[in-house]
Each structure stands twice: as structure tokens, then as C-alpha cells.
Amino acid sequence: MTTNRWLQRGLAVMLCIAIFLFAAAIAQESPSGQLTLELKRNLKGARYNTVYFPNNTQVKTVKQLAEANPKILVVNYYNPELKRHIGYINIHGGRGRNFVLKPDTEYMISVKNSTNITLALK
């Protein structure tokens, strides 16, 4: 393997780590039983916010999340079993599959405007 490929792989790993740390930083669990997600529009070089949902959130499906937060445009994730991305578009009552939000799964959320979303925890 050439040095250039090793460099590309190293940069890809560093990018993944940076995205994970960013997602952990924006998801803040408050002591009052709520989770606040800070979602930004048009991040530098990215169209989506990367988010992980905890197991104890009261919002269980993407449709519930989108209905409660009209600034959300698109939510998608990669399904390793199907080997493709699954998406939900928040227009006209929702388009796409109404999937269950699973813990430890990376979701990509696009919003109309930067916003904070607060989710109740059990």
C-alpha cells in the first residue's frame, strides 16, 4: 500500500473521531431529565448534524421526532443489514420509512435553521 493511501486512511479515521467528539459535545443531558441537541444549519463542509440518541428518550420513531420539531428537514442513517442509507423527509406529513430511533446508532439530521431540540428522557 502506498504512503498516499495510508495518509488518506489516517485522515478518514481522524475525521470519524472528530465527528464523534462533536456529536458528544452537542448532545447535552441536563439533570432535569431532558436531552438538548444543538443542530446547526450548513455546517462548514457538512450538510448534516451527527446525533446519537440515548436508550431512555421518550421519542421512539423518526416521525415523532420530526412532528415535534418542524425545523428538521431530513433524518437518515446507514442500515448495515440492508447496506444502504434509510431516510425520512419532513415534508407534507413525512416521506420515507418511519424507522425506530435506536441507541448507539449514528443519525444524520439536516435542519432549516439552526435550532436546539429538547427531548424528554424517561
Residue frames as qw, qx, qy, qz and C-alpha x, y, z in Angstrom:
[[0.000, 0.891, 0.454, 0.000, 0.00, 0.00, 0.00],
 [0.420, 0.514, -0.023, 0.747, 1.35, 3.38, -0.89],
 [0.256, -0.179, -0.438, 0.843, 2.09, 6.15, 1.57],
 [0.256, -0.131, -0.193, -0.938, -0.67, 8.25, 0.00],
 [0.613, -0.342, -0.610, -0.367, -3.29, 5.60, 0.81],
 [0.529, -0.303, -0.622, 0.491, -2.07, 5.32, 4.40],
 [0.073, -0.048, -0.164, 0.983, -2.36, 9.08, 4.70],
 [0.437, -0.235, -0.396, -0.772, -5.91, 9.02, 3.31],
 [0.645, -0.364, -0.671, -0.037, -6.93, 6.28, 5.77],
 [0.406, -0.209, -0.489, 0.743, -5.37, 8.17, 8.66],
 [0.132, -0.056, -0.024, -0.989, -7.26, 11.33, 7.71],
 [0.559, -0.304, -0.556, -0.534, -10.52, 9.36, 7.42],
 [0.595, -0.348, -0.662, 0.295, -10.03, 7.89, 10.90],
 [0.220, -0.143, -0.311, 0.913, -9.26, 11.33, 12.35],
 [0.311, -0.182, -0.278, -0.890, -12.38, 12.74, 10.67],
 [0.620, -0.371, -0.653, -0.227, -14.54, 9.98, 12.17],
 [0.493, -0.309, -0.560, 0.590, -13.12, 10.66, 15.63],
 [0.033, -0.018, -0.074, 0.997, -13.72, 14.41, 15.23],
 [0.461, -0.294, -0.461, -0.699, -17.35, 13.81, 14.18],
 [0.624, -0.386, -0.673, 0.088, -17.91, 11.53, 17.17],
 [0.368, -0.241, -0.415, 0.796, -16.44, 14.08, 19.59],
 [0.152, -0.116, -0.154, -0.969, -18.52, 16.85, 18.01],
 [0.559, -0.368, -0.585, -0.457, -21.70, 14.78, 18.38],
 [0.580, -0.377, -0.616, 0.376, -20.89, 14.06, 22.01],
 [0.219, -0.106, -0.223, 0.944, -20.28, 17.75, 22.65],
 [0.283, -0.173, -0.244, -0.911, -23.58, 18.95, 21.17],
 [0.654, -0.402, -0.571, -0.290, -25.75, 16.36, 22.89],
 [0.045, 0.320, -0.589, 0.741, -26.01, 17.57, 26.47],
 [0.509, -0.466, -0.717, -0.095, -28.04, 15.68, 29.04],
 [0.174, -0.553, 0.241, -0.778, -29.41, 18.03, 31.66],
 [0.030, 0.038, -0.875, 0.481, -30.16, 16.96, 35.24],
 [0.498, 0.155, 0.296, -0.800, -33.86, 17.71, 34.72],
 [0.607, 0.206, 0.765, -0.053, -34.44, 14.57, 32.64],
 [0.571, 0.783, 0.121, -0.214, -34.04, 16.24, 29.26],
 [0.668, -0.079, 0.419, 0.610, -31.60, 15.96, 26.40],
 [0.256, 0.873, 0.026, -0.415, -30.79, 19.09, 24.39],
 [0.715, 0.177, 0.441, 0.513, -29.45, 18.73, 20.85],
 [0.044, 0.763, -0.118, -0.634, -27.86, 21.76, 19.23],
 [0.675, 0.367, 0.558, 0.313, -28.46, 21.40, 15.49],
 [0.078, -0.628, 0.201, 0.748, -26.79, 23.78, 13.08],
 [0.690, 0.673, 0.247, -0.098, -27.68, 24.66, 9.52],
 [0.626, 0.732, -0.166, 0.209, -24.94, 24.48, 6.87],
 [0.699, -0.609, 0.256, 0.273, -22.05, 23.30, 8.95],
 [0.129, 0.774, -0.517, -0.341, -18.70, 24.04, 7.32],
 [0.208, 0.387, -0.859, -0.263, -18.24, 21.33, 4.73],
 [0.019, 0.169, 0.979, -0.111, -21.14, 19.19, 6.03],
 [0.367, -0.303, -0.398, -0.784, -24.84, 19.19, 5.34],
 [0.727, -0.437, -0.484, -0.216, -25.85, 17.15, 8.37],
 [0.334, -0.621, 0.528, -0.474, -25.53, 17.12, 12.14],
 [0.577, 0.066, -0.813, 0.042, -24.41, 13.77, 13.52],
 [0.519, -0.429, 0.305, -0.673, -26.53, 12.69, 16.50],
 [0.377, -0.032, -0.920, 0.101, -26.78, 9.65, 18.78],
 [0.578, -0.484, -0.091, -0.650, -29.97, 9.11, 20.81],
 [0.141, -0.299, 0.844, -0.422, -29.86, 7.54, 24.28],
 [0.230, -0.207, -0.943, -0.124, -31.96, 4.49, 25.09],
 [0.102, -0.496, -0.713, 0.485, -34.13, 6.40, 27.57],
 [0.130, 0.094, -0.162, -0.974, -35.53, 9.07, 25.24],
 [0.476, 0.373, 0.630, -0.488, -39.31, 9.23, 25.05],
 [0.569, 0.602, -0.227, -0.513, -39.23, 9.86, 21.30],
 [0.723, -0.141, 0.673, 0.066, -39.08, 6.41, 19.73],
 [0.662, 0.443, 0.521, 0.308, -39.60, 6.98, 15.98],
 [0.329, -0.009, 0.252, 0.910, -38.30, 9.43, 13.41],
 [0.106, -0.607, -0.540, -0.573, -41.85, 10.57, 12.66],
 [0.477, -0.773, -0.381, 0.172, -42.39, 11.53, 16.34],
 [0.513, -0.375, 0.050, 0.770, -39.10, 13.44, 16.28],
 [0.199, 0.215, 0.436, 0.851, -39.97, 15.29, 13.06],
 [0.228, -0.714, -0.558, -0.356, -43.53, 16.15, 14.12],
 [0.510, -0.748, -0.274, 0.325, -42.26, 17.60, 17.40],
 [0.360, -0.582, 0.233, 0.691, -39.54, 19.60, 15.63],
 [0.607, 0.725, 0.317, -0.070, -40.74, 21.21, 12.38],
 [0.087, 0.880, -0.392, -0.255, -37.30, 22.72, 11.65],
 [0.539, -0.249, 0.771, 0.228, -35.99, 19.23, 10.88],
 [0.530, 0.511, -0.356, -0.576, -35.76, 18.65, 7.13],
 [0.816, 0.250, -0.507, -0.121, -34.17, 15.21, 6.80],
 [0.569, -0.534, 0.600, -0.176, -33.13, 12.39, 9.13],
 [0.870, 0.318, -0.350, -0.137, -31.19, 9.42, 7.82],
 [0.539, -0.576, 0.613, -0.031, -28.89, 6.63, 8.94],
 [0.421, 0.419, -0.764, -0.254, -26.92, 3.78, 7.43],
 [0.891, -0.161, 0.249, -0.342, -28.53, 0.35, 7.81],
 [0.095, -0.543, 0.815, 0.177, -25.72, -2.25, 7.74],
 [0.578, 0.144, 0.796, -0.107, -28.16, -5.13, 7.17],
 [0.595, 0.716, 0.349, -0.109, -29.60, -3.53, 4.02],
 [0.602, -0.121, 0.290, 0.734, -26.22, -1.96, 3.13],
 [0.160, 0.552, 0.358, 0.736, -27.83, 1.41, 2.33],
 [0.018, 0.010, 0.355, -0.935, -29.00, 4.65, 3.90],
 [0.114, -0.625, -0.768, -0.083, -32.58, 4.91, 5.14],
 [0.110, 0.060, -0.086, 0.988, -34.09, 8.39, 5.18],
 [0.021, -0.718, -0.681, 0.142, -37.12, 10.35, 6.30],
 [0.163, 0.265, 0.168, 0.935, -38.02, 13.73, 4.79],
 [0.041, -0.498, -0.637, 0.587, -40.13, 16.02, 6.97],
 [0.215, 0.139, -0.240, -0.936, -42.48, 17.50, 4.34],
 [0.614, -0.056, -0.394, -0.682, -46.20, 17.02, 3.67],
 [0.862, -0.327, 0.114, -0.371, -46.67, 14.79, 6.73],
 [0.504, -0.515, 0.686, 0.104, -43.41, 12.94, 6.16],
 [0.804, 0.483, -0.277, -0.209, -41.92, 10.95, 3.31],
 [0.353, 0.471, -0.787, 0.183, -39.88, 7.79, 3.67],
 [0.673, -0.223, -0.702, 0.068, -39.75, 4.98, 6.17],
 [0.458, -0.734, 0.152, -0.477, -40.86, 5.77, 9.75],
 [0.718, 0.147, -0.623, 0.274, -37.96, 3.98, 11.45],
 [0.694, -0.688, -0.197, 0.078, -37.31, 3.40, 15.14],
 [0.133, 0.837, -0.414, 0.331, -34.54, 5.52, 16.69],
 [0.925, -0.188, -0.281, 0.176, -32.04, 3.08, 18.16],
 [0.424, -0.857, 0.260, 0.139, -29.37, 3.85, 20.76],
 [0.534, -0.455, 0.575, 0.422, -25.74, 3.74, 19.62],
 [0.581, 0.487, 0.535, 0.373, -26.75, 4.41, 16.01],
 [0.211, -0.316, 0.131, 0.916, -25.41, 7.42, 14.16],
 [0.322, 0.755, 0.572, 0.013, -28.16, 9.59, 12.69],
 [0.288, 0.009, 0.215, 0.933, -27.62, 12.50, 10.32],
 [0.076, 0.776, 0.581, -0.234, -30.08, 15.37, 10.73],
 [0.248, 0.238, 0.259, 0.902, -30.48, 18.34, 8.41],
 [0.044, -0.679, -0.565, 0.466, -32.40, 21.41, 9.64],
 [0.281, 0.836, 0.336, 0.330, -33.93, 24.50, 8.01],
 [0.008, -0.845, 0.238, -0.480, -32.39, 26.86, 10.57],
 [0.343, 0.215, -0.751, 0.521, -30.02, 26.35, 13.47],
 [0.641, -0.498, -0.126, -0.571, -32.05, 25.23, 16.46],
 [0.083, -0.278, 0.864, -0.411, -31.93, 23.50, 19.81],
 [0.711, -0.203, -0.509, -0.441, -34.14, 20.46, 20.22],
 [0.268, -0.362, 0.711, -0.540, -35.03, 19.27, 23.71],
 [0.665, -0.086, -0.682, -0.294, -36.12, 15.67, 24.21],
 [0.659, -0.513, 0.296, -0.463, -37.71, 14.31, 27.38],
 [0.351, 0.305, -0.878, 0.110, -35.95, 11.36, 28.98],
 [0.761, -0.402, -0.446, -0.247, -37.58, 8.58, 31.00]]
